[in-house]
Amino acid sequence: MKKKMIWCAILGILAVAALTCGFVVVNAKNKIREEDFLHVEEGMLVNEKGEQVLLQGVNLGGWLLQESWMCPVNGEDRKWANLDTLQVLESRFGTEKTAKLIESYQDNWITEWDIENIANMGCNVIRVPFWYRNFMKDTQGTWITENPDDNPGFKRLDWVIEQAGENDMYVILDMHGCPGGQSMDHCCGTLGVNELYTDETCQNTMELLWRIIAARYKDNPVVAAYDIMNEPQNNSGYEGEHSYDPWNSQSWEMSNQIYDRIIKAIREVDNRHVITVEGIWRVTNLPDPKTVGWENVMYQTHLYDDNSGFAKQTQAMADTMQKYGVAGYVGEFQNLYGIALCKEKNINWTTWTYKGTGSNIGTFFWYIGNDVWDADLQNDSYELILAKWGEVLQTKKFQEVTAVTQIIKDVTK
């Protein structure tokens, strides 16, 4: 079945190649410049030269926000979140040593080699998932350091934006984890919380962080878009006070209210950048942007569907692009069949995800670290965790999943 899916994707890629010849595919030997600044025009991303740009790339999942199912931690999937990791490490080793462990992990999970490698694959964008705890100590908005230039979160974003721009790639800044959590799922850094929608303090902290991000990068053409919050109301399979039904219109309204607040806040400091909002799990959950005053927006969904579901939802995205004049984007998927569909319908895309550890679970990862040992956070010594989160995590030591990377190369070049 997997071979059949891959072959279908290759045939689809060949079939739509002629349809995409009008788009700009960024050459990795150049640099992003002012003339490459993107905006939305009649449902497409367009640069300052008037050229349509189709974004094709990958997520840097697990780098700035660990997810236990794909990262070298011993927490059980859907029962352990990044906040658990921080709390355990800080209780054992203190804040300063924990920061050193996280620094070592992030230094090695993504390096300059990786950014160049992604560019050499023919990609022109990377989506960078981050969470508020990269910058802040708590949901009250206490900065790790008051000076943004010294703040570890901004230092990471500055670095990846610079590296991407040097390799002629754009960056989508994705707030993967919001203060208080925007879902019950561990992918937002917390687990079973989802307090953002009802906690004014969390909303204030989120708004503050987005204002600072937008002010810092407002003139940077490498930033393709601000992704306000990842997978809002991803609550399926969870129980509890805030486990709102993701298929219920009340949940969509709660998410859209947060979007509206943050869009207004960003626009007070940055009128230029594209803003992307996610309809989880369907793009039809999002409003007509004209009725709410949203401009220069790209609508997004994540599709972990089979072939028929992917086809149905990309058509819904194409219809939405035509109806509302928004750009379209599939921000996460692992079904390689979907690449051809996205290209055929002029939908921007980033696969989930660049690398992961543990068992090789199909086509999720470009690189797999089968031999990487999980850190036993409760029992391993500081020195052992530091070693497990050291150079052994560099992608050059991982195994390339050629069933994925070959298709990426074929479709982007």
C-alpha positions as CSV (number, residue, x, y, z in Angstrom):
1,M,0.0,0.0,0.0
2,K,2.8,2.4,0.9
3,K,4.6,1.8,-2.4
4,K,1.4,2.3,-4.3
5,M,0.8,5.6,-2.5
6,I,4.3,6.8,-3.3
7,W,4.0,5.8,-6.9
8,C,0.6,7.6,-7.2
9,A,2.3,10.7,-5.7
10,I,5.1,10.6,-8.3
11,L,2.6,10.3,-11.2
12,G,0.6,13.2,-9.7
13,I,3.8,15.3,-9.5
14,L,4.6,14.7,-13.2
15,A,1.0,15.4,-14.2
16,V,1.0,18.8,-12.5
17,A,4.5,20.0,-13.3
18,A,3.3,22.0,-16.2
19,L,0.7,23.7,-14.1
20,T,3.3,25.3,-11.8
21,C,5.7,26.7,-14.3
22,G,4.3,30.2,-13.6
23,F,5.4,30.2,-10.0
24,V,8.8,31.3,-8.6
25,V,10.8,28.4,-7.2
26,V,13.5,30.0,-5.1
27,N,17.1,29.1,-6.0
28,A,19.1,28.1,-2.9
29,K,22.2,29.9,-4.1
30,N,20.6,33.3,-3.7
31,K,19.4,35.3,-0.7
32,I,16.0,36.6,0.3
33,R,15.9,40.3,-0.4
34,E,13.4,43.2,0.1
35,E,11.9,42.5,-3.3
36,D,11.0,39.0,-2.1
37,F,8.6,40.3,0.6
38,L,5.4,38.4,0.3
39,H,1.7,39.5,0.4
40,V,-1.6,38.0,-0.6
41,E,-3.1,39.0,-3.9
42,E,-6.3,37.3,-5.3
43,G,-5.7,34.1,-3.5
44,M,-2.0,33.8,-4.2
45,L,1.3,34.8,-2.4
46,V,3.0,37.4,-4.5
47,N,6.4,39.1,-4.1
48,E,7.2,42.8,-4.6
49,K,8.2,42.1,-8.2
50,G,4.6,40.8,-8.9
51,E,5.7,37.2,-9.2
52,Q,3.5,34.5,-7.7
53,V,5.4,32.3,-5.1
54,L,4.3,28.8,-4.1
55,L,5.8,27.9,-0.7
56,Q,7.1,24.3,-0.6
57,G,8.9,23.0,2.5
58,V,8.9,21.3,5.9
59,N,8.4,21.8,9.6
60,L,11.2,21.9,12.1
61,G,9.1,19.9,14.6
62,G,10.6,18.9,17.9
63,W,13.3,21.6,17.9
64,L,12.0,24.4,20.0
65,L,9.1,22.4,21.5
66,Q,9.6,18.7,22.2
67,E,6.9,16.2,21.6
68,S,7.6,12.9,23.3
69,W,6.4,10.6,20.5
70,M,9.1,12.0,18.2
71,C,11.8,13.3,20.5
72,P,14.4,11.7,22.7
73,V,12.5,11.9,26.0
74,N,11.0,9.0,28.0
75,G,7.6,10.5,28.5
76,E,4.7,8.5,27.2
77,D,2.9,9.8,24.1
78,R,-0.2,11.8,25.0
79,K,0.6,11.5,28.7
80,W,3.7,13.8,28.7
81,A,4.3,17.3,27.5
82,N,7.3,19.7,27.2
83,L,6.2,21.5,30.4
84,D,6.5,18.1,32.3
85,T,10.1,17.9,31.0
86,L,10.9,21.4,32.2
87,Q,9.4,20.9,35.6
88,V,11.2,17.5,36.2
89,L,14.6,18.9,35.1
90,E,14.3,22.1,37.1
91,S,13.2,20.2,40.2
92,R,16.3,17.9,39.9
93,F,19.0,20.3,38.5
94,G,17.7,23.8,38.9
95,T,16.9,26.5,36.4
96,E,20.4,27.3,35.2
97,K,21.5,23.7,34.5
98,T,18.1,22.9,32.9
99,A,18.7,25.8,30.5
100,K,22.1,24.3,29.6
101,L,20.4,21.0,28.8
102,I,17.8,22.7,26.6
103,E,20.5,24.7,24.9
104,S,22.5,21.6,24.1
105,Y,19.5,19.9,22.7
106,Q,18.5,22.8,20.5
107,D,22.1,23.4,19.3
108,N,22.2,19.9,18.0
109,W,18.7,19.1,16.8
110,I,18.9,21.8,14.1
111,T,22.2,23.1,12.8
112,E,23.4,25.2,9.9
113,W,23.9,21.9,8.0
114,D,20.2,21.2,8.3
115,I,19.1,24.6,6.9
116,E,21.5,24.2,3.9
117,N,20.3,20.6,3.4
118,I,16.6,21.6,3.3
119,A,17.5,24.3,0.7
120,N,19.4,21.8,-1.3
121,M,16.3,19.6,-1.4
122,G,14.7,22.4,-3.4
123,C,12.5,23.8,-0.6
124,N,11.8,27.5,-0.2
125,V,10.2,27.6,3.2
126,I,10.5,26.2,6.7
127,R,7.8,26.4,9.3
128,V,9.3,26.9,12.8
129,P,7.1,25.7,15.7
130,F,7.9,27.4,19.0
131,W,6.1,28.0,22.3
132,Y,5.9,30.8,24.8
133,R,8.3,29.1,27.2
134,N,11.2,29.7,24.8
135,F,10.8,33.3,25.8
136,M,9.0,33.4,29.1
137,K,9.1,31.7,32.5
138,D,5.3,31.6,33.2
139,T,1.9,32.4,31.8
140,Q,2.1,35.8,33.5
141,G,4.6,36.9,30.8
142,T,7.8,37.0,32.9
143,W,10.6,37.2,30.4
144,I,13.5,34.8,30.7
145,T,15.6,37.9,30.0
146,E,14.2,41.4,29.6
147,N,16.5,42.2,26.7
148,P,15.2,40.5,23.6
149,D,18.7,40.3,22.1
150,D,19.7,38.1,25.0
151,N,16.4,36.1,25.2
152,P,16.9,32.5,24.2
153,G,13.7,32.4,22.2
154,F,14.6,35.4,20.1
155,K,18.1,34.3,19.7
156,R,16.8,31.0,18.1
157,L,14.4,32.8,15.8
158,D,17.0,35.4,14.8
159,W,19.4,32.6,13.9
160,V,16.9,30.5,11.9
161,I,15.6,33.5,10.0
162,E,19.1,34.6,9.2
163,Q,20.2,31.1,8.1
164,A,17.0,30.6,6.0
165,G,17.4,34.0,4.3
166,E,21.0,33.2,3.4
167,N,19.8,30.1,1.7
168,D,16.9,31.8,-0.1
169,M,14.2,30.3,2.0
170,Y,11.3,31.9,3.8
171,V,10.3,31.2,7.4
172,I,6.8,30.8,8.8
173,L,6.8,31.6,12.6
174,D,4.4,29.2,14.2
175,M,3.2,29.7,17.8
176,H,2.9,26.0,18.4
177,G,2.3,26.4,22.2
178,C,0.3,29.3,23.6
179,P,0.2,30.4,27.2
180,G,-2.3,28.2,29.0
181,G,-2.5,25.9,26.0
182,Q,-4.8,26.3,23.0
183,S,-5.8,22.6,23.1
184,M,-5.8,19.6,25.5
185,D,-3.1,17.9,23.4
186,H,0.5,17.7,24.4
187,C,1.6,19.2,21.1
188,C,1.1,22.7,22.6
189,G,3.6,22.1,25.4
190,T,1.0,21.5,28.1
191,L,-1.4,18.5,28.5
192,G,-5.1,18.6,29.4
193,V,-5.1,22.3,30.2
194,N,-6.6,24.4,27.3
195,E,-7.1,27.5,29.4
196,L,-6.2,30.1,26.8
197,Y,-9.9,30.8,25.8
198,T,-11.1,31.5,29.3
199,D,-8.0,33.0,31.0
200,E,-7.5,36.7,30.4
201,T,-4.0,36.6,31.8
202,C,-3.0,33.9,29.2
203,Q,-4.5,36.0,26.4
204,N,-2.7,39.1,27.5
205,T,0.6,37.2,27.6
206,M,0.0,35.8,24.2
207,E,-0.8,39.2,22.8
208,L,2.3,40.7,24.4
209,L,4.5,38.0,22.8
210,W,3.0,38.4,19.4
211,R,3.4,42.2,19.6
212,I,7.1,41.9,20.4
213,I,7.6,39.3,17.6
214,A,5.8,41.4,15.0
215,A,7.7,44.6,16.1
216,R,11.1,42.7,15.9
217,Y,10.5,41.2,12.4
218,K,8.1,43.7,10.8
219,D,10.7,44.7,8.1
220,N,12.2,41.3,7.5
221,P,11.3,39.8,4.1
222,V,12.5,36.3,5.1
223,V,9.4,36.0,7.4
224,A,6.7,34.7,5.1
225,A,3.9,34.7,7.6
226,Y,2.9,34.8,11.3
227,D,1.1,31.6,12.3
228,I,-0.9,32.7,15.2
229,M,-1.6,29.4,17.0
230,N,-1.2,25.8,16.1
231,E,-4.1,23.4,16.0
232,P,-6.6,25.2,18.2
233,Q,-9.1,23.0,20.0
234,N,-7.2,19.7,19.1
235,N,-9.2,18.0,21.9
236,S,-10.3,14.7,20.4
237,G,-9.8,11.8,22.8
238,Y,-9.4,14.0,25.9
239,E,-11.8,14.6,28.8
240,G,-12.0,17.5,31.2
241,E,-13.4,20.9,31.9
242,H,-11.9,22.5,28.8
243,S,-12.1,19.6,26.3
244,Y,-14.4,21.4,23.9
245,D,-15.6,19.5,20.9
246,P,-13.4,20.5,18.0
247,W,-16.3,19.8,15.6
248,N,-18.7,22.1,17.4
249,S,-19.2,25.7,16.1
250,Q,-18.8,27.0,19.7
251,S,-15.2,25.8,19.6
252,W,-14.6,27.5,16.2
253,E,-16.0,30.8,17.6
254,M,-13.7,30.6,20.6
255,S,-10.7,30.1,18.3
256,N,-11.7,32.8,15.9
257,Q,-12.1,35.3,18.8
258,I,-8.5,34.7,19.7
259,Y,-7.4,35.1,16.1
260,D,-9.3,38.4,15.8
261,R,-7.7,39.8,19.0
262,I,-4.2,38.8,17.9
263,I,-4.6,39.9,14.3
264,K,-5.7,43.4,15.6
265,A,-2.7,43.5,17.9
266,I,-0.2,42.5,15.2
267,R,-1.6,45.0,12.8
268,E,-1.0,47.8,15.2
269,V,2.8,47.2,14.8
270,D,3.0,45.4,11.5
271,N,0.7,46.1,8.5
272,R,2.8,44.2,6.0
273,H,3.3,40.6,6.8
274,V,1.0,37.8,5.9
275,I,-0.9,36.3,8.8
276,T,-2.0,32.7,8.7
277,V,-4.9,31.2,10.8
278,E,-5.7,27.5,11.1
279,G,-9.1,25.9,10.7
280,I,-8.8,22.7,12.7
281,W,-9.7,20.4,11.3
282,R,-11.4,22.0,8.3
283,V,-10.8,25.3,6.6
284,T,-14.6,25.9,6.5
285,N,-14.3,26.7,10.3
286,L,-12.9,30.1,9.4
287,P,-15.0,33.2,8.7
288,D,-15.2,35.4,5.6
289,P,-12.2,37.7,6.3
290,K,-14.0,40.7,4.9
291,T,-16.7,40.4,7.5
292,V,-14.2,40.5,10.4
293,G,-11.7,43.0,8.9
294,W,-8.8,40.6,8.3
295,E,-6.5,41.5,5.4
296,N,-3.5,39.9,3.9
297,V,-4.3,36.5,5.3
298,M,-3.5,32.9,4.4
299,Y,-6.0,30.2,5.5
300,Q,-4.5,27.0,6.8
301,T,-5.4,23.5,7.7
302,H,-3.6,20.3,8.7
303,L,-4.5,17.2,6.9
304,Y,-3.8,13.8,8.4
305,D,-6.3,12.2,6.0
306,D,-6.3,9.3,3.6
307,N,-6.2,10.0,-0.1
308,S,-9.9,10.6,-0.6
309,G,-10.1,12.9,2.5
310,F,-7.0,14.8,1.4
311,A,-8.5,15.4,-2.1
312,K,-11.8,16.6,-0.6
313,Q,-10.2,19.0,1.8
314,T,-7.7,20.5,-0.7
315,Q,-10.7,21.1,-3.0
316,A,-12.4,22.9,0.0
317,M,-9.3,25.0,0.4
318,A,-9.2,25.8,-3.3
319,D,-12.8,26.8,-3.1
320,T,-12.1,29.0,-0.1
321,M,-9.2,30.7,-1.8
322,Q,-11.4,31.6,-4.8
323,K,-14.4,32.7,-2.6
324,Y,-12.5,34.8,-0.1
325,G,-9.3,35.8,-2.0
326,V,-7.1,34.3,0.8
327,A,-4.0,32.3,0.1
328,G,-4.2,28.6,1.0
329,Y,-1.8,26.5,3.0
330,V,-1.6,22.9,4.3
331,G,0.8,23.5,7.2
332,E,1.1,19.8,8.3
333,F,0.7,16.5,6.6
334,Q,2.5,13.2,6.0
335,N,0.5,11.8,3.1
336,L,2.9,12.2,0.2
337,Y,0.0,11.9,-2.2
338,G,-1.0,15.4,-0.9
339,I,2.0,17.1,-2.4
340,A,0.7,16.7,-6.0
341,L,-2.8,17.9,-4.9
342,C,-1.4,21.0,-3.3
343,K,0.7,21.9,-6.3
344,E,-2.2,21.3,-8.6
345,K,-4.4,23.7,-6.7
346,N,-1.7,26.3,-6.0
347,I,-1.8,25.6,-2.2
348,N,1.3,26.2,-0.2
349,W,2.6,23.3,1.9
350,T,5.0,22.1,4.6
351,T,5.3,18.4,5.5
352,W,5.4,17.2,9.1
353,T,8.3,16.9,9.8
354,Y,12.0,17.1,9.2
355,K,13.3,14.6,11.7
356,G,12.3,12.4,14.6
357,T,13.5,9.6,16.9
358,G,12.2,6.2,17.8
359,S,10.4,3.8,15.4
360,N,10.1,4.7,11.7
361,I,6.4,5.5,11.4
362,G,5.9,5.6,7.7
363,T,6.3,8.9,6.0
364,F,6.3,11.4,8.9
365,F,10.1,12.0,8.9
366,W,12.7,13.0,6.4
367,Y,15.3,11.6,8.8
368,I,14.9,9.1,11.5
369,G,17.1,8.5,14.6
370,N,16.5,4.8,15.2
371,D,19.5,4.4,17.4
372,V,19.0,7.5,19.5
373,W,18.5,6.8,23.2
374,D,15.7,8.6,25.1
375,A,16.8,10.6,28.1
376,D,15.4,9.1,31.3
377,L,14.4,12.5,32.8
378,Q,13.7,11.1,36.2
379,N,16.8,8.9,36.7
380,D,19.6,9.8,34.3
381,S,22.4,12.0,35.6
382,Y,22.9,15.5,34.4
383,E,26.0,14.4,32.5
384,L,24.1,11.5,30.8
385,I,21.2,13.7,29.7
386,L,23.7,16.2,28.4
387,A,25.4,13.5,26.3
388,K,22.1,12.1,25.0
389,W,21.1,15.7,24.0
390,G,24.5,16.4,22.4
391,E,26.1,15.7,19.0
392,V,24.4,12.3,18.7
393,L,21.2,14.3,17.8
394,Q,22.7,15.9,14.7
395,T,20.9,14.9,11.6
396,K,24.1,13.8,9.8
397,K,24.0,10.9,12.3
398,F,20.4,10.0,11.4
399,Q,19.1,7.7,8.6
400,E,17.6,9.4,5.6
401,V,14.1,8.2,4.7
402,T,14.6,8.2,1.0
403,A,11.0,7.2,0.3
404,V,10.2,10.8,1.5
405,T,13.2,12.8,0.5
406,Q,13.3,11.6,-3.1
407,I,9.7,12.7,-3.7
408,I,10.5,16.1,-2.1
409,K,13.5,16.5,-4.4
410,D,11.5,15.5,-7.5
411,V,8.6,17.9,-6.8
412,T,10.6,20.9,-5.8
413,K,13.3,21.0,-8.5
